[in-house]
Structure formats: structure tokens, C-alpha cells
Amino acid sequence: MTTRNRLLVLLAALAVLATVAAASVLHAADRAARKDQTQAGGPAVSTGSVSLAAGTGTGTRRMVFRNMAWGPHRDELATVPADNPTGPRTASGLRCLRFYAAAGTGICLQSVSSALQDHYRAVVLDSRLRELHRYSLAGIPTRARVSPSGRMVSWTVFVSGDSYAGTNFSTRTSVLDTRTWRLQSSLESYRITKDGHSYRAADTNFWGVTFADDTRFYATLATGGKTYLVRGDAAAQTVRTLRTNVECPSLSPDGTRIVFKKRVKGLSPDAPWRLFALDLRTMRETPVAEHRSVDDQVVWADNHTLVYALAGDYGADLWTVPADGKGAARRLMNAALAPAYIG
């Protein structure tokens, strides 16, 4: 090959490389631009700062939740003003399967992929979403809560199975003190008083902790084919049954009522629940005005309003209904899951 031909080949190769490089740059720029664009048919989502601290200076309560909209921010924690839940979302970059927060403490239950298999972990967050501690999980994340002060954290995972609808599942519920970092890895080690008598059985399962304060909590106990509402004491490591046929309790901010899932006879085994409110003073139940089966631990937006997830086009939507049994359920926001109210 002559020197002239070698030069022509070199120039041609350089031209190809330049074209590839330019295309790569354009593709990267396009991807970056699309990251902050509204997804077709979904809410507007853009990158920004997300805080779990109350009183950020805006004077507006906020919702922080798992964004379910398709796109580069799917599964990230995102935020909107509580009074504008359908408005543009600010995404944090932090991905969680389950999430909750109170008083500047957050709990993020994550899936972590590896070459061999996926595994799960619980990450305790500060108000700026910085990791404080992490803990390996024994199964699929399903529930998470933080005490009103932000000190105590709890989570539930499926050790076997992945649904509460049937009976072939096992759960593990943990309680963590974020002041001492003492982890109670399973409520199954607690002393149980059932119907006024000491109780022990191999088939006990707990899930759905909801905190009254840094010591007292409520949860679900399953044993002997039944579910029970229990009141627990994290310091004494005891639980006491209060009522049957209660799952995933959620305590109102004023501590007077619990909303829970109740299995209703005659419903489909795949969708067996209705939501009820329980007055803890009178122990009177009131069905709420949501007539579909809800498999979620509801969140109280305030002392009168419930928020919960139902299946939607993006995987889950958030719905709301009054807690007093009146009114009607309505969709609060599309493509969202696991909300917490901040401020």
C-alpha cells in the first residue's frame, strides 16, 4: 500500500471515530434532557433536593413517596406539596421499595441486585436522605413505619410467600432504636399474652407495626389460623391481644383510632379485605367508604383522612377516603406508593 493510500485510510478511520463520538455525545445529551421531561401520559418528574425535615421555610406540608411513573426516576423517593399532589414531582435519586418517615428520620427498604441473586436491605436515613445505618433483610420488604418522634423504626418482610391473601407465608418484623442502634430482629421473641393467658406457638407471625410513641405500638399477630390486633411494649418486649380479625393497623395522629384491614366473609380469597376504623375507647368498628379490597397499611394524612395504595396503570396509585365512614373514595395521585407526610 502506498503512503498516499495509507493516509486516506487513516483519514477515513478518523472520520468514522469522530462520527461515533459525536453520536455518543448527542445521545448522552438527549438522555440527560429526557431525564427532566414529563413522561408520556404520566406526571412531570425532575431531579432536585428532597428533605424529610419539617419546617423547611415554605410553610407547606409535603408528601414524600415512592415515584412509580415510568422513566429514569421510577422507584425514586419524590416529593410534592401535600396540597398539590398532582403537581410536578421532585425526585431524589434514592430508590426504595418501601418507605416511611417521621420527625426527620426515614426508613428505606431496598432491593440490591448482584450477579447471583437479588437481596434486600433496610437503610435508615437522616433528614437529608443520607444513610445512617443499613441492615440486611431476610426477605421481600412489605411494611415500614417510624415512631412520631423519629426514634423508633420498624419493618416487616416476607420470609416465605409474597402475599397476605393466602395462608402460605411467613413474616419477620423488626424494631430498631435509632438512638442506641439496638435491633430487636424479630417480634416473635416477645412474650405473648393471648386472651389473658401466656401464649407460645410455633406458627406465630407478626406484621404491620404502628407506633403510639417510642415504647408503645400496635401490630398484627397471626397464629392458629386467626389474626389479632396486639398492643406491644418495645421496652418490656411484650404483646397482648386486643381483638381478632385485624391486619395492618394504622394509628391516627391523635392516638384515638386505628384503621385496619378486615377479612369479610363472602369476598374472593384473592381480595378478602375491607377497611374499618376502630375507636380504641369504645372498641366500636366503622367501615370506611372504600368498597374495594385494600392490601396496604394506610397512612393518616391528618386525624380525619386516610391514604392508601391500589393497583394502577403504573403499578400503584394513591387513593383517599374519610376515616369516619362518610364520603367516597377518590384517587389522590397516579403512579405513587408508600407516602409519608412531612411538616
Helices and strands as residue ranges (DSSP letters): H 3-35, E 45-47, E 62-67, E 76-81, E 89-95, E 98-102, E 105-112, E 119-125, E 131-137, E 140-146, E 152-160, E 170-177, E 182-184, G 187-189, E 191-194, E 197-199, E 205-211, E 216-223, E 226-233, E 238-244, E 247-251, E 257-263, E 273-279, E 285-287, E 299-300, E 305-310, E 317-322, E 330-333, E 336-342
